[in-house]
Amino acid sequence: MHYIKAGESIQEALDRLPDDGSRAVVVLAPGVYTGQVVISRPNTELKGDDPEHTVLDCALAAREILPDGEKRGTFRTATCRIAADHVTLRGLTVRNSSGPSQNAGQAIALYVDGDAFLCEDCSLVSFQDTLFTAPLPPKEIEKNGFVGPGQFTPRTPQKHVYRHCRISGDVDFIFGGAAAWFEACDIVSTDGRADKGHPYVGYCTAASTPEGQPFGYVFHDCRFINGGVPTASVYLGRPWREYARTVFMNCSLGNHIHPAAFHDWDKPAFHEHGYYAISNCTFEGKTGPWMQDVHALTDQEAAEYTMEAFLAAPLKAAPETPA
């Protein structure tokens, strides 16, 4: 194991790890560590004492104007960025403290671009775009919308597992193209309004699952918790791209979830290509029909959604390179 030295930053500790591919565990003493952290070394674990006492914090926001006059943009805001395979985070909080999304815009806490990623017993905190699960979609909708470290990299398929984590935010706060399994996590919708008189609408997920990828997001035994938002004001998901796949199994859905549960983000193609499914969920606010095309898993279909099946499933074979 490797320990943070007195006065040493996390990045300094990571940078002095041996570059030999061996497994390394960096242990953090309790405290608040400020500044961006990038883990670009595979087979690395960052381990805290517990999420309450070990905190990675930064306050970078998409709407911030940089010295060159350009906005920082979403993908340069991450407090912690994973840029390697077989990385683990355990027992810590990753927080973007830039403030309400109504003012700051997008503000990523954790940016994960690496296969076989594990996040266990962690808390991820921001408002809009808290957790980004790479890869990015192949093409931008808005010019320069992907400015940042992954803008021109291949769109490499990858799997992530989030276990016993607490993830909080307001708009699209879990988003991206990875196949990601969320096990026994608390998904907490918070109020990112600076002006409480402004209408509130939240979205827990915004998947951009690549075409042909068998798994997108799977939430199993998770609790969707009202963190102080209006009743029936939050959608479980909307599709960032039309092939989005998101499945909810054995989950508890609070009264803040909108009765329709999902939104199509005005993408007619999603109804042809995308996939939202629910199985055995309790829904405190359920009073009407699901959004069109939401699939109720049969017992046989639900039995196919296991952690073992998820880990064994092939990913899309050929990485896509952005145009």
C-alpha positions, -999 to 999 in steps of 0.1 A, spaced: 0 0 0 10 36 -6 0 63 19 -4 100 14 25 118 30 21 150 51 15 179 28 13 157 -3 -15 160 -28 -33 129 -41 -20 137 -76 16 137 -63 10 103 -46 -5 89 -78 24 102 -99 50 85 -79 35 50 -81 56 25 -100 49 24 -137 51 -14 -140 14 -24 -142 14 -38 -107 -16 -34 -85 -13 -3 -62 -35 9 -34 -33 45 -23 -47 51 12 -60 85 21 -60 98 56 -92 115 67 -95 150 54 -107 172 25 -85 171 -5 -90 200 -29 -81 202 -66 -86 180 -96 -74 144 -95 -66 122 -126 -60 85 -123 -43 74 -155 -25 43 -141 -43 9 -145 -47 -15 -115 -50 14 -91 -72 18 -60 -79 50 -42 -91 42 -7 -105 65 19 -115 60 55 -152 65 48 -172 90 27 -180 113 56 -144 119 65 -125 115 33 -135 140 6 -121 149 -28 -134 184 -36 -132 209 -65 -155 237 -77 -152 239 -115 -183 247 -135 -192 245 -172 -203 282 -173 -170 295 -159 -152 318 -184 -116 308 -190 -87 332 -197 -91 326 -235 -127 338 -233 -142 304 -238 -165 286 -214 -149 257 -195 -176 233 -207 -190 202 -191 -161 178 -196 -133 199 -181 -151 203 -147 -145 168 -131 -132 167 -96 -118 132 -103 -112 117 -137 -105 80 -143 -85 75 -175 -74 38 -171 -88 3 -168 -91 -17 -136 -94 13 -113 -112 12 -79 -126 40 -57 -136 29 -22 -147 46 10 -146 83 0 -167 112 -13 -161 129 -47 -177 163 -47 -180 192 -71 -189 221 -49 -195 247 -77 -230 254 -64 -265 253 -78 -268 241 -114 -291 270 -122 -259 292 -120 -230 269 -125 -245 247 -152 -229 212 -156 -204 203 -129 -190 167 -130 -179 151 -97 -166 118 -112 -156 112 -148 -150 76 -156 -133 65 -188 -119 30 -182 -131 -6 -183 -136 -28 -152 -141 2 -130 -154 -4 -95 -168 23 -72 -178 9 -37 -190 26 -6 -186 61 -21 -206 93 -23 -208 113 -55 -220 148 -50 -230 176 -74 -261 189 -91 -261 187 -129 -240 159 -145 -226 145 -112 -214 112 -128 -202 108 -163 -198 72 -175 -178 72 -208 -177 68 -237 -191 99 -252 -215 96 -281 -198 95 -315 -209 130 -325 -218 163 -308 -252 179 -311 -238 213 -303 -205 226 -317 -176 221 -291 -200 204 -268 -174 177 -261 -144 199 -255 -122 182 -230 -100 151 -225 -122 127 -244 -132 149 -273 -111 131 -299 -104 97 -283 -119 65 -296 -153 57 -281 -141 25 -263 -168 2 -248 -165 -3 -211 -182 -17 -180 -185 -1 -146 -199 -13 -113 -212 10 -85 -220 -8 -52 -234 7 -20 -229 42 -33 -248 74 -27 -252 95 -59 -269 129 -57 -278 156 -82 -307 172 -101 -304 171 -139 -290 142 -159 -268 134 -129 -259 99 -141 -251 101 -178 -230 85 -206 -225 54 -227 -210 28 -204 -226 -4 -195 -230 3 -158 -245 -18 -130 -257 0 -98 -261 -23 -69 -278 -12 -36 -272 24 -43 -291 55 -30 -299 78 -59 -308 112 -44 -326 140 -62 -316 174 -49 -326 210 -57 -302 228 -79 -322 260 -82 -306 292 -70 -341 308 -74 -366 286 -56 -394 304 -76 -380 289 -108 -399 257 -119 -381 225 -109 -378 194 -132 -352 168 -125 -338 138 -144 -318 110 -127 -303 94 -158 -294 103 -194 -279 73 -211 -262 73 -244 -258 36 -249 -241 28 -282 -261 10 -308 -258 -28 -304 -245 -27 -268 -266 -53 -248 -265 -34 -215 -268 2 -207 -276 12 -171 -290 -14 -147 -302 -3 -112 -307 -33 -89 -320 -30 -53 -315 8 -54 -335 35 -36 -345 67 -54 -347 92 -26 -364 126 -24 -336 150 -13 -359 180 -9 -375 184 -43 -412 188 -52 -435 158 -55 -437 142 -90 -410 165 -104 -382 140 -113 -380 116 -142 -360 84 -138 -344 90 -171 -343 106 -205 -323 94 -235 -292 115 -243 -291 94 -275 -317 73 -292 -303 39 -283 -303 45 -246 -310 14 -225 -319 17 -188 -334 -10 -165 -347 -7 -130 -351 -39 -109 -363 -43 -73 -360 -5 -67 -378 18 -44 -391 49 -61 -400 79 -39 -429 103 -43 -406 128 -62 -406 105 -92 -430 117 -120 -459 93 -126 -448 87 -162 -413 78 -148 -395 86 -181 -392 113 -207 -383 108 -244 -364 142 -246 -384 149 -278 -365 121 -296 -390 102 -317 -363 77 -327 -359 67 -291 -393 49 -293 -380 28 -321 -344 21 -309 -342 28 -271 -352 6 -242 -366 15 -207 -377 -14 -185 -390 -19 -149 -393 -50 -128 -407 -54 -93 -403 -18 -82 -423 -1 -55 -435 33 -66 -448 57 -39 -462 82 -65 -476 59 -91 -510 71 -103 -510 68 -141 -495 50 -171 -458 48 -178 -443 67 -206 -450 51 -240 -429 20 -247 -417 13 -212 -413 -24 -209 -424 -44 -179 -400 -73 -176 -414 -108 -175 -400 -131 -148 -380 -149 -174 -366 -116 -188 -358 -104 -153 -339 -136 -145 -315 -126 -173 -305 -94 -155 -279 -106 -130 -245 -93 -121 -229 -125 -135 -247 -120 -169 -237 -84 -169 -200 -91 -163 -200 -119 -189 -218 -101 -217 -198 -89 -247 -195 -53 -253 -197 -36 -287 -167 -51 -306 -153 -21 -325 -146 12 -308 -160 42 -326 -138 71 -334 -154 106 -335 -157 123 -368 
